[in-house]
């Protein structure tokens, strides 16, 4: 790891946030996707399954982001990093969602996955993947800002202590 990476390694502290965020996103998706939601056991089961799929997709995205942080940091080219991150995480998230949906559908139903899933739902997932990437990029730069502020504060204190030591204390004789 080079010196810049050591100075700028980011710890996101986002897990608790996403444990709440993903079920809320899933609830919003239900509201946007289904015109007539009935609160019954089928809805509860599909909500839980969809939420677990969301956690799996987020886990894949998170793993890619953490690997990119190690191997391809934001500096010296943050735009390139963000583009690569959005593409890779979106592909990974889509693979997780599509494969798990196809497998679950094959187990539970005799019919193929409805075409609306590929025509409509995928675009909703891509929007959420874009939002998740925005959250991670924002957390990255927020962490760097906090680190810089802490460093400035420590430098200021250190400079004040050096100044006191250099000037000494004034004592009046008299």
C-alpha positions in Angstrom: 0.0 0.0 0.0 1.5 3.4 -1.0 1.7 6.4 1.4 -1.3 8.1 -0.1 -3.5 5.0 0.4 -2.4 4.7 4.0 -3.3 8.3 4.7 -6.7 8.0 2.9 -7.9 4.6 3.8 -11.6 4.9 4.6 -13.7 3.1 7.0 -17.3 3.6 6.0 -19.3 2.6 9.2 -22.3 2.1 7.0 -23.6 -1.4 7.9 -26.2 -0.2 10.4 -27.5 2.4 8.0 -28.0 -0.2 5.2 -29.6 -2.7 7.6 -32.4 -0.1 7.9 -32.1 1.5 4.4 -32.6 -1.7 2.4 -35.9 -2.8 3.9 -37.2 0.8 3.5 -36.1 0.8 -0.1 -37.9 -2.5 -0.6 -41.1 -1.1 0.9 -40.9 1.9 -1.4 -40.3 -0.4 -4.3 -43.5 -2.3 -3.4 -45.4 1.0 -3.4 -44.0 2.0 -6.8 -44.3 -1.5 -8.4 -47.6 -2.9 -7.2 -50.8 -1.0 -7.6 -52.9 -3.2 -5.3 -50.9 -4.5 -2.3 -52.7 -6.9 -0.1 -51.2 -7.5 3.4 -51.2 -11.2 3.6 -48.7 -14.1 4.1 -47.8 -14.1 0.4 -46.9 -10.4 0.5 -44.9 -10.9 3.8 -42.9 -13.8 2.3 -42.1 -12.0 -0.9 -41.2 -8.9 1.0 -38.7 -10.9 3.2 -37.3 -12.7 0.1 -36.9 -9.4 -1.8 -35.3 -7.8 1.2 -32.8 -10.7 1.5 -32.1 -10.3 -2.2 -31.4 -6.6 -1.6 -29.0 -7.5 1.2 -27.2 -9.9 -1.1 -26.9 -7.4 -3.9 -25.7 -4.7 -1.4 -23.1 -7.2 0.0 -21.8 -7.9 -3.5 -21.6 -4.1 -4.2 -19.9 -3.5 -0.9 -17.3 -6.1 -1.5 -16.5 -4.6 -4.9 -16.2 -1.1 -3.4 -13.9 -2.2 -0.6 -11.7 -4.0 -3.1 -11.6 -1.0 -5.3 -10.6 1.1 -2.3 -7.6 -1.1 -1.9 -6.6 -1.6 -5.6 -7.9 1.5 -7.4 -8.3 4.4 -5.0 -10.2 7.6 -5.9 -6.9 9.6 -6.4 -5.4 10.5 -8.8 -8.4 10.0 -11.0 -11.7 10.1 -9.1 -14.0 10.3 -12.1 -12.5 7.2 -13.6 -12.8 5.4 -10.2 -16.5 6.5 -9.8 -17.4 5.3 -13.4 -15.6 1.9 -12.8 -17.3 1.6 -9.4 -20.8 2.3 -10.8 -20.4 -0.1 -13.7 -19.0 -3.0 -11.6 -21.3 -2.6 -8.7 -24.4 -2.3 -10.9 -23.4 -5.4 -12.9 -22.8 -7.3 -9.6 -26.1 -6.1 -8.1 -28.0 -7.1 -11.2 -26.4 -10.5 -11.4 -27.3 -11.2 -7.8 -30.9 -10.0 -8.3 -31.5 -11.6 -11.6 -29.9 -15.0 -10.8 -31.6 -15.3 -7.4 -35.0 -14.2 -8.9 -34.7 -16.8 -11.7 -33.7 -19.6 -9.3 -36.5 -18.7 -6.8 -39.0 -18.5 -9.6 -37.9 -21.9 -11.0 -38.3 -23.4 -7.6 -41.7 -21.9 -6.7 -43.5 -21.4 -10.1 -44.0 -23.3 -13.3 -44.0 -20.0 -15.3 -41.0 -18.0 -16.4 -40.2 -14.7 -14.7 -42.7 -12.0 -16.0 -41.3 -9.8 -18.7 -42.1 -6.7 -16.7 -39.3 -7.8 -14.3 -36.8 -7.2 -17.1 -38.6 -4.2 -18.6 -39.4 -2.2 -15.5 -38.0 -3.7 -12.2 -34.4 -3.8 -13.5 -34.5 0.0 -14.1 -35.7 0.6 -10.5 -32.8 -1.6 -9.2 -30.3 0.4 -11.3 -31.6 3.6 -9.8 -31.1 2.3 -6.3 -27.7 1.0 -7.2 -26.8 4.5 -8.4 -28.1 5.9 -5.1 -26.0 3.3 -3.1 -22.9 4.3 -5.1 -23.6 7.9 -4.3 -23.9 7.1 -0.6 -20.5 5.3 -0.7 -18.8 8.1 -2.7 -20.3 10.7 -0.3 -19.1 8.6 2.7 -15.6 8.4 1.2 -15.2 12.1 0.8 -16.9 12.8 4.1 -14.4 10.6 5.8 -11.5 12.3 4.1 -12.8 15.7 5.1 -13.2 14.5 8.8 -9.6 13.2 8.7 -8.3 16.5 7.2 -10.2 18.5 9.9 -8.7 16.3 12.6 -5.2 16.6 11.2 -5.6 20.4 11.0 -6.8 20.6 14.6 -3.9 18.4 15.7 -1.4 20.6 13.7 -2.8 23.7 15.3 -2.5 22.3 18.8 1.1 21.1 18.0 2.1 24.5 16.6 0.7 26.3 19.7 2.6 23.9 22.0 5.8 24.6 20.0 5.2 28.3 20.2 4.9 28.2 24.0 8.0 26.1 24.3 10.0 28.4 22.0 8.9 31.6 23.6 9.1 30.3 27.1 7.2 31.9 30.0 7.7 35.6 30.8 8.7 36.2 34.4 8.9 39.7 35.9 11.7 40.6 38.2 11.1 43.2 40.5 
